[in-house]
Amino acid sequence: MYDAALDGTLKAMWVCGEDMGQTDPNTNHVRKALGALDLFVVQELFMTETAKLRT
């Protein structure tokens, strides 16, 4: 899904209960891919590193 976001195939993502901006082994790749999305929604109880990416 990260490669699809980077090449423009994936336009939106809704994340719930996953802090992939911190826990994925290649965080730079994840952050770049999430930044390429047109719509990125993070649904969490507390502020996570992933939620901080687009604030």
C-alpha positions as CSV (number, residue, x, y, z in Angstrom):
1,M,0.0,0.0,0.0
2,Y,2.9,2.4,0.6
3,D,4.2,1.9,-3.0
4,A,0.7,2.5,-4.3
5,A,0.4,5.7,-2.3
6,L,3.8,6.9,-3.7
7,D,2.9,6.1,-7.3
8,G,-0.6,7.8,-7.0
9,T,-2.7,4.6,-7.2
10,L,-3.8,4.8,-3.6
11,K,-5.4,8.2,-2.8
12,A,-6.8,7.8,0.7
13,M,-6.3,5.8,3.9
14,W,-8.1,5.5,7.2
15,V,-6.0,4.2,10.0
16,C,-7.3,2.9,13.4
17,G,-5.3,1.3,16.1
18,E,-2.0,1.2,14.2
19,D,1.0,3.5,14.8
20,M,2.8,2.6,11.6
21,G,4.6,6.0,11.5
22,Q,6.6,4.7,14.5
23,T,6.5,0.9,14.5
24,D,7.2,0.0,10.8
25,P,10.8,-0.9,10.2
26,N,11.2,1.7,7.4
27,T,9.6,4.7,8.9
28,N,11.0,7.1,6.3
29,H,9.3,5.2,3.5
30,V,6.0,5.1,5.5
31,R,6.1,8.8,6.3
32,K,6.8,9.7,2.7
33,A,4.0,7.4,1.4
34,L,1.4,8.8,3.9
35,G,2.4,12.3,3.0
36,A,1.6,11.5,-0.7
37,L,-2.0,10.7,0.1
38,D,-4.8,13.1,-0.8
39,L,-6.8,12.0,2.3
40,F,-5.3,10.5,5.4
41,V,-7.4,9.9,8.5
42,V,-6.1,8.6,11.8
43,Q,-8.6,7.5,14.4
44,E,-7.0,7.0,17.9
45,L,-7.7,7.6,21.5
46,F,-4.4,9.3,22.1
47,M,-2.0,11.3,19.9
48,T,0.4,8.9,18.1
49,E,3.4,9.5,15.8
50,T,1.3,8.6,12.9
51,A,-1.4,11.1,13.8
52,K,1.2,13.8,14.1
53,L,2.3,13.3,10.5
54,R,-0.4,15.5,8.9
55,T,-1.3,17.9,11.7
